[in-house]
Amino acid sequence: MTKTVFYVEGMSCKSCAAKIEQACNEVGAIKVQVDLVQKQVEIEHDPNSLEAGLLKEQVEKLGYKIV
Ligand SMILES: [Cu+2]
């Protein structure tokens, strides 16, 4: 299991957090934790079946920028 942490620009409310969480879950994330204060998303995933790059794509597809 791997933990990937992203700093997400433009994520500001609970609805952003829910959208991001859902998008990550859709591709098979095991656990998604969103910290709106730190603008940080922590994702637990199996790197063999789900690469960090795909998670990044999922979040960027929603219109957020990962820094
Ligand atoms: Cu929002």
N, CA, C, O and the ligand as a Tripos MOL2 file, in Angstrom:
@<TRIPOS>MOLECULE
protein
  269   267    68     0     0
PROTEIN
NO_CHARGES

@<TRIPOS>ATOM
      1 N           0.8320   -1.2040    0.0000 N.3       1 MET1
      2 CA          0.0000    0.0000    0.0000 C.3       1 MET1
      3 C           0.8660    1.2540    0.0000 C.2       1 MET1
      4 O           1.8960    1.3130    0.6710 O.2       1 MET1
      5 N           0.4410    2.2360   -0.7490 N.am      2 THR2
      6 CA          1.1910    3.4730   -0.8400 C.3       2 THR2
      7 C           0.2950    4.6320   -0.4380 C.2       2 THR2
      8 O          -0.9170    4.6140   -0.6540 O.2       2 THR2
      9 N           0.9270    5.6420    0.1530 N.am      3 LYS3
     10 CA          0.1970    6.8670    0.4450 C.3       3 LYS3
     11 C           0.7370    7.9550   -0.4630 C.2       3 LYS3
     12 O           1.9360    8.2320   -0.4720 O.2       3 LYS3
     13 N          -0.1430    8.5610   -1.2170 N.am      4 THR4
     14 CA          0.2540    9.6600   -2.0850 C.3       4 THR4
     15 C          -0.4050   10.9270   -1.5770 C.2       4 THR4
     16 O          -1.6030   10.9530   -1.2950 O.2       4 THR4
     17 N           0.3930   11.9780   -1.4650 N.am      5 VAL5
     18 CA         -0.1430   13.2460   -0.9770 C.3       5 VAL5
     19 C          -0.0270   14.2960   -2.0760 C.2       5 VAL5
     20 O           1.0390   14.4810   -2.6640 O.2       5 VAL5
     21 N          -1.1250   14.9730   -2.3420 N.am      6 PHE6
     22 CA         -1.1400   16.0570   -3.3180 C.3       6 PHE6
     23 C          -1.5100   17.3550   -2.6150 C.2       6 PHE6
     24 O          -2.3120   17.3750   -1.6810 O.2       6 PHE6
     25 N          -0.9120   18.4240   -3.0830 N.am      7 TYR7
     26 CA         -1.3520   19.7550   -2.6760 C.3       7 TYR7
     27 C          -2.1910   20.2970   -3.8160 C.2       7 TYR7
     28 O          -1.6970   20.4790   -4.9290 O.2       7 TYR7
     29 N          -3.4530   20.5510   -3.5410 N.am      8 VAL8
     30 CA         -4.3880   20.8910   -4.6020 C.3       8 VAL8
     31 C          -4.7680   22.3660   -4.5420 C.2       8 VAL8
     32 O          -5.3270   22.8470   -3.5560 O.2       8 VAL8
     33 N          -4.4480   23.0650   -5.6250 N.am      9 GLU9
     34 CA         -4.7770   24.4780   -5.7210 C.3       9 GLU9
     35 C          -6.2250   24.6260   -6.1620 C.2       9 GLU9
     36 O          -6.6660   23.9260   -7.0740 O.2       9 GLU9
     37 N          -6.9670   25.5190   -5.5330 N.am     10 GLY10
     38 CA         -8.3350   25.7760   -5.9570 C.3      10 GLY10
     39 C          -9.3710   24.9610   -5.2180 C.2      10 GLY10
     40 O         -10.5710   25.0860   -5.4650 O.2      10 GLY10
     41 N          -8.9110   24.1420   -4.3250 N.am     11 MET11
     42 CA         -9.8440   23.3270   -3.5360 C.3      11 MET11
     43 C         -10.2150   24.1140   -2.2820 C.2      11 MET11
     44 O          -9.3710   24.3820   -1.4270 O.2      11 MET11
     45 N         -11.5020   24.4830   -2.1880 N.am     12 SER12
     46 CA        -11.8130   25.4180   -1.1150 C.3      12 SER12
     47 C         -12.9990   25.0480   -0.2450 C.2      12 SER12
     48 O         -13.1600   25.6240    0.8300 O.2      12 SER12
     49 N         -13.8210   24.1280   -0.6570 N.am     13 CYS13
     50 CA        -14.9830   23.8300    0.1730 C.3      13 CYS13
     51 C         -15.2790   22.3340    0.2110 C.2      13 CYS13
     52 O         -14.5960   21.5200   -0.4100 O.2      13 CYS13
     53 N         -16.3210   22.0090    0.9620 N.am     14 LYS14
     54 CA        -16.6560   20.5990    1.1520 C.3      14 LYS14
     55 C         -17.0710   19.9270   -0.1440 C.2      14 LYS14
     56 O         -16.8570   18.7290   -0.3330 O.2      14 LYS14
     57 N         -17.6680   20.7110   -1.0380 N.am     15 SER15
     58 CA        -18.1060   20.1070   -2.2890 C.3      15 SER15
     59 C         -16.9100   19.7650   -3.1730 C.2      15 SER15
     60 O         -16.9240   18.7550   -3.8760 O.2      15 SER15
     61 N         -15.8730   20.6080   -3.1380 N.am     16 CYS16
     62 CA        -14.6100   20.2740   -3.8260 C.3      16 CYS16
     63 C         -14.0620   18.9720   -3.2620 C.2      16 CYS16
     64 O         -13.6870   18.0610   -4.0000 O.2      16 CYS16
     65 N         -14.0260   18.9080   -1.9490 N.am     17 ALA17
     66 CA        -13.4590   17.7350   -1.2800 C.3      17 ALA17
     67 C         -14.2120   16.4760   -1.6770 C.2      17 ALA17
     68 O         -13.6060   15.4400   -1.9470 O.2      17 ALA17
     69 N         -15.5440   16.5710   -1.7110 N.am     18 ALA18
     70 CA        -16.3540   15.4090   -2.0530 C.3      18 ALA18
     71 C         -16.1270   14.9760   -3.4950 C.2      18 ALA18
     72 O         -16.0600   13.7840   -3.7930 O.2      18 ALA18
     73 N         -16.0100   15.9630   -4.3910 N.am     19 LYS19
     74 CA        -15.7800   15.6560   -5.8040 C.3      19 LYS19
     75 C         -14.4550   14.9270   -5.9940 C.2      19 LYS19
     76 O         -14.3670   13.9350   -6.7180 O.2      19 LYS19
     77 N         -13.4420   15.4390   -5.3340 N.am     20 ILE20
     78 CA        -12.1090   14.8490   -5.4590 C.3      20 ILE20
     79 C         -12.0950   13.4430   -4.8750 C.2      20 ILE20
     80 O         -11.5090   12.5180   -5.4380 O.2      20 ILE20
     81 N         -12.7480   13.3120   -3.7470 N.am     21 GLU21
     82 CA        -12.8160   12.0120   -3.1030 C.3      21 GLU21
     83 C         -13.4990   10.9950   -4.0220 C.2      21 GLU21
     84 O         -13.0340    9.8670   -4.1830 O.2      21 GLU21
     85 N         -14.5880   11.4140   -4.6030 N.am     22 GLN22
     86 CA        -15.3370   10.5280   -5.4750 C.3      22 GLN22
     87 C         -14.5180   10.1310   -6.7010 C.2      22 GLN22
     88 O         -14.4990    8.9660   -7.0990 O.2      22 GLN22
     89 N         -13.8460   11.1100   -7.2910 N.am     23 ALA23
     90 CA        -13.0570   10.8430   -8.4980 C.3      23 ALA23
     91 C         -11.9400    9.8410   -8.2020 C.2      23 ALA23
     92 O         -11.6240    8.9870   -9.0300 O.2      23 ALA23
     93 N         -11.3550    9.9570   -7.0250 N.am     24 CYS24
     94 CA        -10.2790    9.0300   -6.6520 C.3      24 CYS24
     95 C         -10.8330    7.6400   -6.3570 C.2      24 CYS24
     96 O         -10.2230    6.6260   -6.6980 O.2      24 CYS24
     97 N         -11.9820    7.6120   -5.7270 N.am     25 ASN25
     98 CA        -12.6090    6.3220   -5.4400 C.3      25 ASN25
     99 C         -13.0170    5.5910   -6.7170 C.2      25 ASN25
    100 O         -12.9520    4.3640   -6.7940 O.2      25 ASN25
    101 N         -13.4350    6.3610   -7.7110 N.am     26 GLU26
    102 CA        -13.8560    5.7790   -8.9840 C.3      26 GLU26
    103 C         -12.7650    4.9420   -9.6330 C.2      26 GLU26
    104 O         -13.0470    3.9270  -10.2690 O.2      26 GLU26
    105 N         -11.5250    5.3680   -9.4710 N.am     27 VAL27
    106 CA        -10.4410    4.6190  -10.1060 C.3      27 VAL27
    107 C          -9.8080    3.5950   -9.1580 C.2      27 VAL27
    108 O          -8.8340    2.9300   -9.5120 O.2      27 VAL27
    109 N         -10.3660    3.4790   -7.9620 N.am     28 GLY28
    110 CA         -9.9360    2.3930   -7.0910 C.3      28 GLY28
    111 C          -9.0790    2.7710   -5.8890 C.2      28 GLY28
    112 O          -8.3740    1.9280   -5.3350 O.2      28 GLY28
    113 N          -9.1410    4.0430   -5.4860 N.am     29 ALA29
    114 CA         -8.4130    4.4340   -4.2830 C.3      29 ALA29
    115 C          -9.0060    3.7230   -3.0700 C.2      29 ALA29
    116 O         -10.2120    3.4820   -3.0080 O.2      29 ALA29
    117 N          -8.1650    3.3950   -2.1250 N.am     30 ILE30
    118 CA         -8.6350    2.6690   -0.9520 C.3      30 ILE30
    119 C          -9.1560    3.6250    0.1130 C.2      30 ILE30
    120 O         -10.2010    3.3960    0.7210 O.2      30 ILE30
    121 N          -8.4040    4.7000    0.3240 N.am     31 LYS31
    122 CA         -8.8490    5.6750    1.3110 C.3      31 LYS31
    123 C          -8.4380    7.0650    0.8500 C.2      31 LYS31
    124 O          -7.3020    7.2800    0.4280 O.2      31 LYS31
    125 N          -9.3550    7.9880    0.9330 N.am     32 VAL32
    126 CA         -9.0660    9.3580    0.5160 C.3      32 VAL32
    127 C          -9.3560   10.2910    1.6780 C.2      32 VAL32
    128 O         -10.4540   10.2860    2.2350 O.2      32 VAL32
    129 N          -8.3700   11.0830    2.0350 N.am     33 GLN33
    130 CA         -8.5600   12.0440    3.1110 C.3      33 GLN33
    131 C          -8.2550   13.4360    2.6060 C.2      33 GLN33
    132 O          -7.1570   13.7020    2.1150 O.2      33 GLN33
    133 N          -9.2280   14.3230    2.7260 N.am     34 VAL34
    134 CA         -9.0400   15.6700    2.2220 C.3      34 VAL34
    135 C          -8.9190   16.6360    3.3910 C.2      34 VAL34
    136 O          -9.7560   16.6440    4.2930 O.2      34 VAL34
    137 N          -7.8780   17.4420    3.3650 N.am     35 ASP35
    138 CA         -7.6790   18.4740    4.3740 C.3      35 ASP35
    139 C          -7.8050   19.8360    3.6910 C.2      35 ASP35
    140 O          -6.9010   20.2840    2.9860 O.2      35 ASP35
    141 N          -8.9440   20.4770    3.9190 N.am     36 LEU36
    142 CA         -9.2130   21.7400    3.2200 C.3      36 LEU36
    143 C          -8.3350   22.8830    3.7180 C.2      36 LEU36
    144 O          -8.0310   23.8090    2.9670 O.2      36 LEU36
    145 N          -7.9340   22.8190    4.9660 N.am     37 VAL37
    146 CA         -7.1080   23.8870    5.5220 C.3      37 VAL37
    147 C          -5.7160   23.8440    4.9060 C.2      37 VAL37
    148 O          -5.1670   24.8690    4.5030 O.2      37 VAL37
    149 N          -5.1670   22.6600    4.8400 N.am     38 GLN38
    150 CA         -3.8260   22.5060    4.2680 C.3      38 GLN38
    151 C          -3.8550   22.3950    2.7440 C.2      38 GLN38
    152 O          -2.8080   22.3960    2.0970 O.2      38 GLN38
    153 N          -5.0600   22.2990    2.1740 N.am     39 LYS39
    154 CA         -5.2270   22.0720    0.7260 C.3      39 LYS39
    155 C          -4.4940   20.8050    0.2980 C.2      39 LYS39
    156 O          -3.7770   20.7660   -0.7020 O.2      39 LYS39
    157 N          -4.7070   19.8080    1.0820 N.am     40 GLN40
    158 CA         -3.9470   18.5950    0.9040 C.3      40 GLN40
    159 C          -4.8690   17.3870    0.7840 C.2      40 GLN40
    160 O          -5.8520   17.2610    1.5150 O.2      40 GLN40
    161 N          -4.5320   16.5030   -0.1530 N.am     41 VAL41
    162 CA         -5.3020   15.2720   -0.3020 C.3      41 VAL41
    163 C          -4.3570   14.0940   -0.1080 C.2      41 VAL41
    164 O          -3.3250   13.9800   -0.7700 O.2      41 VAL41
    165 N          -4.7360   13.2310    0.8080 N.am     42 GLU42
    166 CA         -3.9200   12.0580    1.0820 C.3      42 GLU42
    167 C          -4.6830   10.8340    0.5940 C.2      42 GLU42
    168 O          -5.8150   10.5810    1.0070 O.2      42 GLU42
    169 N          -4.0450   10.0890   -0.2830 N.am     43 ILE43
    170 CA         -4.7350    8.9620   -0.9050 C.3      43 ILE43
    171 C          -3.9700    7.6650   -0.6570 C.2      43 ILE43
    172 O          -2.7840    7.5510   -0.9640 O.2      43 ILE43
    173 N          -4.6700    6.7120   -0.1030 N.am     44 GLU44
    174 CA         -4.0940    5.3820    0.0480 C.3      44 GLU44
    175 C          -4.4980    4.5580   -1.1540 C.2      44 GLU44
    176 O          -5.6720    4.4930   -1.5160 O.2      44 GLU44
    177 N          -3.5040    3.9270   -1.7700 N.am     45 HIS45
    178 CA         -3.8240    3.1180   -2.9480 C.3      45 HIS45
    179 C          -2.7710    2.0390   -3.1500 C.2      45 HIS45
    180 O          -1.6590    2.1080   -2.6250 O.2      45 HIS45
    181 N          -3.1620    1.0490   -3.9250 N.am     46 ASP46
    182 CA         -2.2410   -0.0240   -4.2660 C.3      46 ASP46
    183 C          -1.4930    0.3810   -5.5360 C.2      46 ASP46
    184 O          -2.1020    0.4740   -6.6020 O.2      46 ASP46
    185 N          -0.1940    0.6210   -5.4420 N.am     47 PRO47
    186 CA          0.5370    1.1450   -6.6020 C.3      47 PRO47
    187 C           0.5830    0.1640   -7.7840 C.2      47 PRO47
    188 O           0.8800    0.5630   -8.9100 O.2      47 PRO47
    189 N           0.2960   -1.0920   -7.5310 N.am     48 ASN48
    190 CA          0.2980   -2.0630   -8.6240 C.3      48 ASN48
    191 C          -0.9240   -1.9300   -9.5250 C.2      48 ASN48
    192 O          -0.8590   -2.1830  -10.7280 O.2      48 ASN48
    193 N          -2.0320   -1.5280   -8.9210 N.am     49 SER49
    194 CA         -3.2510   -1.4210   -9.7270 C.3      49 SER49
    195 C          -3.6570    0.0240   -9.9850 C.2      49 SER49
    196 O          -4.4590    0.3030  -10.8750 O.2      49 SER49
    197 N          -3.1020    0.9310   -9.2050 N.am     50 LEU50
    198 CA         -3.4740    2.3430   -9.3600 C.3      50 LEU50
    199 C          -2.2520    3.2320   -9.1310 C.2      50 LEU50
    200 O          -1.7700    3.3830   -8.0080 O.2      50 LEU50
    201 N          -1.7770    3.8040  -10.2040 N.am     51 GLU51
    202 CA         -0.5950    4.6550  -10.1210 C.3      51 GLU51
    203 C          -0.9650    6.0670   -9.6840 C.2      51 GLU51
    204 O          -2.0690    6.5510   -9.9330 O.2      51 GLU51
    205 N          -0.0140    6.7050   -9.0280 N.am     52 ALA52
    206 CA         -0.2310    8.0780   -8.5660 C.3      52 ALA52
    207 C          -0.5450    9.0100   -9.7370 C.2      52 ALA52
    208 O          -1.3050    9.9690   -9.5920 O.2      52 ALA52
    209 N           0.0430    8.7210  -10.8920 N.am     53 GLY53
    210 CA         -0.1830    9.5550  -12.0690 C.3      53 GLY53
    211 C          -1.6430    9.6010  -12.4890 C.2      53 GLY53
    212 O          -2.1500   10.6340  -12.9270 O.2      53 GLY53
    213 N          -2.3040    8.4680  -12.3470 N.am     54 LEU54
    214 CA         -3.7200    8.4100  -12.7230 C.3      54 LEU54
    215 C          -4.5720    9.2030  -11.7360 C.2      54 LEU54
    216 O          -5.5360    9.8640  -12.1230 O.2      54 LEU54
    217 N          -4.2100    9.1280  -10.4740 N.am     55 LEU55
    218 CA         -4.9260    9.9060   -9.4590 C.3      55 LEU55
    219 C          -4.7800   11.3980   -9.7420 C.2      55 LEU55
    220 O          -5.7320   12.1690   -9.6300 O.2      55 LEU55
    221 N          -3.5670   11.7760  -10.1100 N.am     56 LYS56
    222 CA         -3.2960   13.1750  -10.4230 C.3      56 LYS56
    223 C          -4.1760   13.6140  -11.5970 C.2      56 LYS56
    224 O          -4.7840   14.6840  -11.5680 O.2      56 LYS56
    225 N          -4.2290   12.7720  -12.6200 N.am     57 GLU57
    226 CA         -5.0710   13.0590  -13.7900 C.3      57 GLU57
    227 C          -6.5280   13.2360  -13.3920 C.2      57 GLU57
    228 O          -7.2050   14.1540  -13.8570 O.2      57 GLU57
    229 N          -6.9990   12.3500  -12.5300 N.am     58 GLN58
    230 CA         -8.3970   12.3970  -12.0950 C.3      58 GLN58
    231 C          -8.7200   13.7410  -11.4290 C.2      58 GLN58
    232 O          -9.7570   14.3510  -11.6920 O.2      58 GLN58
    233 N          -7.8180   14.1750  -10.5750 N.am     59 VAL59
    234 CA         -8.0420   15.4260   -9.8540 C.3      59 VAL59
    235 C          -7.9490   16.6150  -10.8120 C.2      59 VAL59
    236 O          -8.7230   17.5680  -10.7140 O.2      59 VAL59
    237 N          -6.9980   16.5450  -11.7320 N.am     60 GLU60
    238 CA         -6.8210   17.6580  -12.6800 C.3      60 GLU60
    239 C          -7.9850   17.7420  -13.6600 C.2      60 GLU60
    240 O          -8.3380   18.8200  -14.1380 O.2      60 GLU60
    241 N          -8.5700   16.5900  -13.9460 N.am     61 LYS61
    242 CA         -9.7280   16.5510  -14.8420 C.3      61 LYS61
    243 C         -10.8890   17.3610  -14.2670 C.2      61 LYS61
    244 O         -11.7130   17.8980  -15.0070 O.2      61 LYS61
    245 N         -10.9410   17.4380  -12.9490 N.am     62 LEU62
    246 CA        -12.0090   18.1900  -12.2900 C.3      62 LEU62
    247 C         -11.7400   19.7040  -12.3220 C.2      62 LEU62
    248 O         -12.5850   20.5070  -11.9270 O.2      62 LEU62
    249 N         -10.5670   20.0650  -12.7910 N.am     63 GLY63
    250 CA        -10.2620   21.4790  -12.9220 C.3      63 GLY63
    251 C          -9.3650   22.0350  -11.8240 C.2      63 GLY63
    252 O          -9.1760   23.2480  -11.7250 O.2      63 GLY63
    253 N          -8.8210   21.1620  -11.0100 N.am     64 TYR64
    254 CA         -7.9180   21.6250   -9.9490 C.3      64 TYR64
    255 C          -6.4890   21.4750  -10.4150 C.2      64 TYR64
    256 O          -6.1820   20.6990  -11.3210 O.2      64 TYR64
    257 N          -5.6300   22.2330   -9.7770 N.am     65 LYS65
    258 CA         -4.2250   22.1570  -10.1410 C.3      65 LYS65
    259 C          -3.4460   21.5570   -8.9720 C.2      65 LYS65
    260 O          -3.5700   21.9880   -7.8260 O.2      65 LYS65
    261 N          -2.6590   20.5740   -9.2930 N.am     66 ILE66
    262 CA         -1.8230   19.9610   -8.2680 C.3      66 ILE66
    263 C          -0.4670   20.6340   -8.2890 C.2      66 ILE66
    264 O           0.1880   20.7240   -9.3280 O.2      66 ILE66
    265 N          -0.0580   21.1060   -7.1210 N.am     67 VAL67
    266 CA          1.2300   21.8240   -7.0560 C.3      67 VAL67
    267 C           2.2610   21.0180   -6.2850 C.2      67 VAL67
    268 O           3.3990   21.4610   -6.1280 O.2      67 VAL67
    269 CU        -15.5740   23.9440   -3.5770 Cu       68 CU68
@<TRIPOS>BOND
     1     1     2 1
     2     2     3 1
     3     3     4 2
     4     3     5 am
     5     5     6 1
     6     6     7 1
     7     7     8 2
     8     7     9 am
     9     9    10 1
    10    10    11 1
    11    11    12 2
    12    11    13 am
    13    13    14 1
    14    14    15 1
    15    15    16 2
    16    15    17 am
    17    17    18 1
    18    18    19 1
    19    19    20 2
    20    19    21 am
    21    21    22 1
    22    22    23 1
    23    23    24 2
    24    23    25 am
    25    25    26 1
    26    26    27 1
    27    27    28 2
    28    27    29 am
    29    29    30 1
    30    30    31 1
    31    31    32 2
    32    31    33 am
    33    33    34 1
    34    34    35 1
    35    35    36 2
    36    35    37 am
    37    37    38 1
    38    38    39 1
    39    39    40 2
    40    39    41 am
    41    41    42 1
    42    42    43 1
    43    43    44 2
    44    43    45 am
    45    45    46 1
    46    46    47 1
    47    47    48 2
    48    47    49 am
    49    49    50 1
    50    50    51 1
    51    51    52 2
    52    51    53 am
    53    53    54 1
    54    54    55 1
    55    55    56 2
    56    55    57 am
    57    57    58 1
    58    58    59 1
    59    59    60 2
    60    59    61 am
    61    61    62 1
    62    62    63 1
    63    63    64 2
    64    63    65 am
    65    65    66 1
    66    66    67 1
    67    67    68 2
    68    67    69 am
    69    69    70 1
    70    70    71 1
    71    71    72 2
    72    71    73 am
    73    73    74 1
    74    74    75 1
    75    75    76 2
    76    75    77 am
    77    77    78 1
    78    78    79 1
    79    79    80 2
    80    79    81 am
    81    81    82 1
    82    82    83 1
    83    83    84 2
    84    83    85 am
    85    85    86 1
    86    86    87 1
    87    87    88 2
    88    87    89 am
    89    89    90 1
    90    90    91 1
    91    91    92 2
    92    91    93 am
    93    93    94 1
    94    94    95 1
    95    95    96 2
    96    95    97 am
    97    97    98 1
    98    98    99 1
    99    99   100 2
   100    99   101 am
   101   101   102 1
   102   102   103 1
   103   103   104 2
   104   103   105 am
   105   105   106 1
   106   106   107 1
   107   107   108 2
   108   107   109 am
   109   109   110 1
   110   110   111 1
   111   111   112 2
   112   111   113 am
   113   113   114 1
   114   114   115 1
   115   115   116 2
   116   115   117 am
   117   117   118 1
   118   118   119 1
   119   119   120 2
   120   119   121 am
   121   121   122 1
   122   122   123 1
   123   123   124 2
   124   123   125 am
   125   125   126 1
   126   126   127 1
   127   127   128 2
   128   127   129 am
   129   129   130 1
   130   130   131 1
   131   131   132 2
   132   131   133 am
   133   133   134 1
   134   134   135 1
   135   135   136 2
   136   135   137 am
   137   137   138 1
   138   138   139 1
   139   139   140 2
   140   139   141 am
   141   141   142 1
   142   142   143 1
   143   143   144 2
   144   143   145 am
   145   145   146 1
   146   146   147 1
   147   147   148 2
   148   147   149 am
   149   149   150 1
   150   150   151 1
   151   151   152 2
   152   151   153 am
   153   153   154 1
   154   154   155 1
   155   155   156 2
   156   155   157 am
   157   157   158 1
   158   158   159 1
   159   159   160 2
   160   159   161 am
   161   161   162 1
   162   162   163 1
   163   163   164 2
   164   163   165 am
   165   165   166 1
   166   166   167 1
   167   167   168 2
   168   167   169 am
   169   169   170 1
   170   170   171 1
   171   171   172 2
   172   171   173 am
   173   173   174 1
   174   174   175 1
   175   175   176 2
   176   175   177 am
   177   177   178 1
   178   178   179 1
   179   179   180 2
   180   179   181 am
   181   181   182 1
   182   182   183 1
   183   183   184 2
   184   183   185 am
   185   185   186 1
   186   186   187 1
   187   187   188 2
   188   187   189 am
   189   189   190 1
   190   190   191 1
   191   191   192 2
   192   191   193 am
   193   193   194 1
   194   194   195 1
   195   195   196 2
   196   195   197 am
   197   197   198 1
   198   198   199 1
   199   199   200 2
   200   199   201 am
   201   201   202 1
   202   202   203 1
   203   203   204 2
   204   203   205 am
   205   205   206 1
   206   206   207 1
   207   207   208 2
   208   207   209 am
   209   209   210 1
   210   210   211 1
   211   211   212 2
   212   211   213 am
   213   213   214 1
   214   214   215 1
   215   215   216 2
   216   215   217 am
   217   217   218 1
   218   218   219 1
   219   219   220 2
   220   219   221 am
   221   221   222 1
   222   222   223 1
   223   223   224 2
   224   223   225 am
   225   225   226 1
   226   226   227 1
   227   227   228 2
   228   227   229 am
   229   229   230 1
   230   230   231 1
   231   231   232 2
   232   231   233 am
   233   233   234 1
   234   234   235 1
   235   235   236 2
   236   235   237 am
   237   237   238 1
   238   238   239 1
   239   239   240 2
   240   239   241 am
   241   241   242 1
   242   242   243 1
   243   243   244 2
   244   243   245 am
   245   245   246 1
   246   246   247 1
   247   247   248 2
   248   247   249 am
   249   249   250 1
   250   250   251 1
   251   251   252 2
   252   251   253 am
   253   253   254 1
   254   254   255 1
   255   255   256 2
   256   255   257 am
   257   257   258 1
   258   258   259 1
   259   259   260 2
   260   259   261 am
   261   261   262 1
   262   262   263 1
   263   263   264 2
   264   263   265 am
   265   265   266 1
   266   266   267 1
   267   267   268 2
@<TRIPOS>SUBSTRUCTURE
     1 MET1         2 RESIDUE 1 A MET
     2 THR2         6 RESIDUE 1 A THR
     3 LYS3        10 RESIDUE 1 A LYS
     4 THR4        14 RESIDUE 1 A THR
     5 VAL5        18 RESIDUE 1 A VAL
     6 PHE6        22 RESIDUE 1 A PHE
     7 TYR7        26 RESIDUE 1 A TYR
     8 VAL8        30 RESIDUE 1 A VAL
     9 GLU9        34 RESIDUE 1 A GLU
    10 GLY10       38 RESIDUE 1 A GLY
    11 MET11       42 RESIDUE 1 A MET
    12 SER12       46 RESIDUE 1 A SER
    13 CYS13       50 RESIDUE 1 A CYS
    14 LYS14       54 RESIDUE 1 A LYS
    15 SER15       58 RESIDUE 1 A SER
    16 CYS16       62 RESIDUE 1 A CYS
    17 ALA17       66 RESIDUE 1 A ALA
    18 ALA18       70 RESIDUE 1 A ALA
    19 LYS19       74 RESIDUE 1 A LYS
    20 ILE20       78 RESIDUE 1 A ILE
    21 GLU21       82 RESIDUE 1 A GLU
    22 GLN22       86 RESIDUE 1 A GLN
    23 ALA23       90 RESIDUE 1 A ALA
    24 CYS24       94 RESIDUE 1 A CYS
    25 ASN25       98 RESIDUE 1 A ASN
    26 GLU26      102 RESIDUE 1 A GLU
    27 VAL27      106 RESIDUE 1 A VAL
    28 GLY28      110 RESIDUE 1 A GLY
    29 ALA29      114 RESIDUE 1 A ALA
    30 ILE30      118 RESIDUE 1 A ILE
    31 LYS31      122 RESIDUE 1 A LYS
    32 VAL32      126 RESIDUE 1 A VAL
    33 GLN33      130 RESIDUE 1 A GLN
    34 VAL34      134 RESIDUE 1 A VAL
    35 ASP35      138 RESIDUE 1 A ASP
    36 LEU36      142 RESIDUE 1 A LEU
    37 VAL37      146 RESIDUE 1 A VAL
    38 GLN38      150 RESIDUE 1 A GLN
    39 LYS39      154 RESIDUE 1 A LYS
    40 GLN40      158 RESIDUE 1 A GLN
    41 VAL41      162 RESIDUE 1 A VAL
    42 GLU42      166 RESIDUE 1 A GLU
    43 ILE43      170 RESIDUE 1 A ILE
    44 GLU44      174 RESIDUE 1 A GLU
    45 HIS45      178 RESIDUE 1 A HIS
    46 ASP46      182 RESIDUE 1 A ASP
    47 PRO47      186 RESIDUE 1 A PRO
    48 ASN48      190 RESIDUE 1 A ASN
    49 SER49      194 RESIDUE 1 A SER
    50 LEU50      198 RESIDUE 1 A LEU
    51 GLU51      202 RESIDUE 1 A GLU
    52 ALA52      206 RESIDUE 1 A ALA
    53 GLY53      210 RESIDUE 1 A GLY
    54 LEU54      214 RESIDUE 1 A LEU
    55 LEU55      218 RESIDUE 1 A LEU
    56 LYS56      222 RESIDUE 1 A LYS
    57 GLU57      226 RESIDUE 1 A GLU
    58 GLN58      230 RESIDUE 1 A GLN
    59 VAL59      234 RESIDUE 1 A VAL
    60 GLU60      238 RESIDUE 1 A GLU
    61 LYS61      242 RESIDUE 1 A LYS
    62 LEU62      246 RESIDUE 1 A LEU
    63 GLY63      250 RESIDUE 1 A GLY
    64 TYR64      254 RESIDUE 1 A TYR
    65 LYS65      258 RESIDUE 1 A LYS
    66 ILE66      262 RESIDUE 1 A ILE
    67 VAL67      266 RESIDUE 1 A VAL
    68 CU68       269 GROUP 0 **** ****
